[in-house]
Each structure stands twice: as structure tokens, then as C-alpha cells.
């Protein structure tokens, strides 16, 4: 599936941190997680698919 940069910029993803705080990021924003840089969109999808967050 091809996603346009503008679509990523216009999509907001919410991440709930361990302390309950909610962080909102645009899909094209970079975030460091587990020592690696990810776009918010890719990290959200990876967590949803179970690649991260299940231990």
C-alpha cells in the first residue's frame, strides 16, 4: 500500500505511555523507541501487529 507524505502528515496517532500520559504525533513524525527511530505511523502499526509491546 502506498501512502502519500501528505496523508501521513494529516493523520494523528495516539500513544499511551506506561504512566498513562497520552502523546499525539503526526504520522510522519519520528520517534525513538527501543533504541531505533521510527515514523509514528510505522511504530503504531508495528505495535498494533504485536511486533512491540507484548512481553
URLINTA-V291845 format. One line per field, one symbol per residue. ss: DSSP state (~ for helix, > for strand, _ for the rest). phi: phi as a letter, one per 40 degrees, with the letter a starting at -180 (. if undefined). Layout:
BEGIN
ss = ???
phi = ???
END
This chain:
BEGIN
ss = ____~~~~~__>>>>>_____>>>>>___>>>>__>>>>~~~~~~~~~_______
phi = .cbcdcccccbbbbbccdcgcbbbbcdcccbcafgbcbcdcccdcccccgcbgbb
END
